Amino acid sequence: MVLSPAVKVRPRLFIPKISKHSVPRALRGWLHRALALALCGPALTAIAQKTATTTTLAVTSGTTVVSSVASGTLITVTATVKAGAVPIAPGQVNFCDGSATYCTDIHLLGTAQLTSNGKAVLKFLAAPGSYSLKAVFLGTNAYAGSFSPVSSLTVTSVPAVAATTTTVAKTGDWGNYQLTATVAEVGSATPLSGSISFEDTRSGRRRDHSRRPPTPHGRAVRHPAVHETDWKRR
């Protein structure tokens, strides 16, 4: 016995035709829209009903929550997305400039995917300045999008380390002498403050453990001590 091939049927949405003789012109369009809504409304409602979500944002450096960091510090922003108490995954989170209306172009700091614990993480370095940060969950077919409250972050500048020069001068004779160290900032005549330590670099051991602060002229003076005669002979 030979079976005939199956007949494919394409379903169609049927909207009854409204006669121009039975319904006034002013009501025809309204009736067509009402019929379409009655037939398609339940499907559209099912599509529109998504589970609500909440998004929170944490700004940290290492394991510490921060609102201010020094320039050059690695910053971590972590978004947590949940539906009630249930973590959401998968999904995408955008990290944005919280002061901007739209999270696009220069206002988009970066994107990250939600992991199984409902968290998305982005790490970055920021120039000195004040920032507003916000996390935006884009939503999925089952879950509605949401965004976090804005978090503020201040990045402070770090003073540059100045280059210095140190010179050592010796006065007096064997058994009765003194060492004078002069410390100056390169390109500046401003007196420096701090401590000076004199060491015997020939033996690689520190022979003098005493320290004296520089004078207002950036100088420190070492006077004879018990072991200085022995140190002089080496």
C-alpha positions in Angstrom: 0.0 0.0 0.0 1.3 3.4 -1.0 0.8 6.3 1.5 0.1 9.7 0.0 2.4 12.5 1.2 1.2 14.6 4.2 -0.6 17.8 3.4 0.9 20.9 5.0 -1.6 23.4 6.4 -0.6 26.9 7.2 -2.8 28.4 10.0 -4.2 31.8 9.4 -5.7 34.4 11.6 -9.3 35.0 10.5 -11.0 38.3 11.1 -14.5 38.5 9.9 -15.1 41.0 7.2 -17.4 43.8 8.2 -19.9 44.9 5.5 -20.0 48.6 4.6 -23.8 48.2 4.3 -24.3 46.8 7.9 -21.9 49.1 9.9 -21.4 52.9 9.5 -18.0 54.0 8.2 -17.1 55.6 11.6 -17.4 52.3 13.4 -15.7 50.0 10.9 -12.1 50.7 12.0 -12.9 50.5 15.6 -14.6 47.1 15.2 -11.6 45.8 13.2 -9.2 46.8 16.0 -11.5 45.4 18.7 -11.6 42.0 16.9 -7.8 41.9 16.5 -7.2 42.7 20.1 -9.7 40.1 21.2 -8.0 37.4 19.1 -4.3 38.5 19.8 -4.6 40.0 23.2 -3.9 36.9 25.3 -0.8 36.1 23.3 0.5 39.7 23.6 -0.2 39.7 27.4 1.8 36.4 27.8 4.8 37.9 26.1 4.7 41.1 28.1 4.6 39.3 31.5 8.2 38.9 32.6 9.5 38.3 36.1 10.7 41.4 37.8 14.4 41.7 38.9 16.5 43.8 41.1 20.1 45.0 40.5 22.6 46.1 43.1 26.2 47.5 42.6 29.2 47.2 44.8 32.4 49.2 44.3 35.5 47.7 45.9 39.3 47.7 45.9 40.6 44.3 46.9 38.0 43.1 49.4 37.1 46.6 50.8 34.1 48.6 49.7 35.4 52.1 48.7 34.1 55.5 47.7 37.6 57.0 47.3 40.8 55.6 46.0 44.2 56.9 44.9 45.1 57.1 41.3 46.6 53.8 40.0 44.4 51.7 42.2 42.6 48.8 40.6 38.8 49.2 41.0 36.3 46.4 40.9 32.6 46.9 40.2 30.3 44.0 40.9 26.6 43.8 39.9 24.3 41.4 41.5 21.0 40.6 39.7 18.2 38.6 41.4 14.5 37.8 40.9 13.4 37.8 44.5 16.1 35.8 46.3 17.0 33.8 43.1 20.2 34.7 41.3 19.8 35.3 37.6 22.0 33.7 34.9 22.7 34.0 32.1 22.3 37.6 31.2 24.3 40.8 30.3 25.1 43.8 32.5 26.3 47.1 31.3 28.3 49.3 33.6 27.5 52.9 32.9 28.1 56.6 33.8 25.3 57.1 36.3 25.0 60.8 35.5 24.1 60.1 31.8 20.6 59.5 30.5 21.7 56.8 28.1 24.3 54.1 28.6 26.0 54.3 25.2 29.2 55.5 23.6 31.5 57.2 26.1 29.0 56.7 28.9 29.4 52.9 28.7 32.3 51.8 30.9 32.1 48.1 29.9 29.9 45.0 29.9 30.0 41.6 31.7 28.1 38.4 31.7 26.2 37.1 34.7 27.7 34.0 36.3 25.8 31.2 38.0 25.8 33.2 41.3 24.0 36.1 39.6 27.1 38.4 39.6 28.8 40.3 36.8 32.3 41.8 37.4 34.3 44.5 35.7 37.8 45.7 36.8 39.4 49.0 35.6 41.7 51.9 36.4 40.4 55.4 36.4 42.1 58.8 36.1 41.8 61.3 38.9 38.3 62.8 39.2 34.8 62.2 40.5 32.6 59.4 39.0 29.0 58.2 39.2 28.6 54.5 38.5 25.5 52.4 37.6 24.8 48.8 36.6 22.1 48.0 34.1 20.7 44.5 33.6 19.4 44.2 30.0 16.9 41.5 30.8 16.1 38.2 29.0 13.1 36.5 27.5 11.9 35.5 31.0 13.3 38.3 33.2 12.7 42.0 33.0 15.6 44.4 32.9 16.5 46.6 36.0 19.2 49.0 37.1 21.1 49.7 40.3 21.2 52.9 42.4 24.0 55.2 41.5 27.3 54.8 43.4 29.8 57.6 43.7 33.6 57.2 43.4 36.4 59.7 43.8 39.9 59.0 42.4 42.6 61.2 43.9 45.9 62.1 42.4 49.2 60.8 43.9 52.0 63.4 44.4 55.0 62.7 42.2 58.1 61.5 43.9 60.9 64.1 43.6 64.4 63.2 42.7 67.1 64.0 45.1 70.9 64.2 45.3 73.1 63.4 48.3 76.7 64.4 48.9 79.0 63.5 51.8 81.9 65.6 53.0 84.6 64.7 55.6 86.5 67.2 57.8 89.2 66.7 60.4 91.9 64.2 60.8 92.2 60.5 61.7 90.6 59.9 65.1 89.0 63.3 65.1 86.7 64.0 62.1 83.1 64.5 61.2 81.0 63.6 58.2 78.5 66.0 56.7 75.7 64.8 54.3 73.9 67.3 52.1 70.5 66.3 50.6 68.9 68.5 47.9 65.9 68.1 45.5 66.9 68.1 41.9 66.0 71.5 40.4 65.0 73.1 43.8 66.7 74.9 46.6 63.9 74.1 49.1 65.4 72.6 52.4 64.5 68.9 53.0 63.5 67.2 56.2 64.1 63.5 57.1 66.8 61.2 58.5 70.3 60.3 57.3 72.2 57.1 58.0 75.9 56.7 57.4 77.1 53.3 56.3 80.5 51.7 55.5 79.9 50.5 52.0 83.2 48.7 51.7 82.3 45.9 54.1 78.6 45.9 53.2 77.7 46.3 56.9 76.2 49.3 58.6 78.8 50.6 61.0 76.8 53.6 62.2 73.2 53.0 63.4 72.6 56.5 64.7 70.5 59.0 62.6 70.2 62.7 62.8 67.7 64.9 61.1 69.0 67.3 58.5 69.5 70.9 59.5 67.3 73.6 57.9 69.9 73.6 55.1 69.3 69.9 54.3 72.5 68.8 56.0 73.2 66.1 58.6 76.4 65.9 60.7 77.9 62.8 62.3 80.3 63.4 65.1 82.9 60.8 66.4 81.6 57.8 68.3 83.1 54.8 70.0 83.7 52.7 66.9 84.7 55.4 64.5 88.4 54.9 65.0 88.1 51.2 64.1 85.8 52.1 61.2 88.3 54.7 60.0 91.1 52.1 59.9 89.2 49.6 57.7 
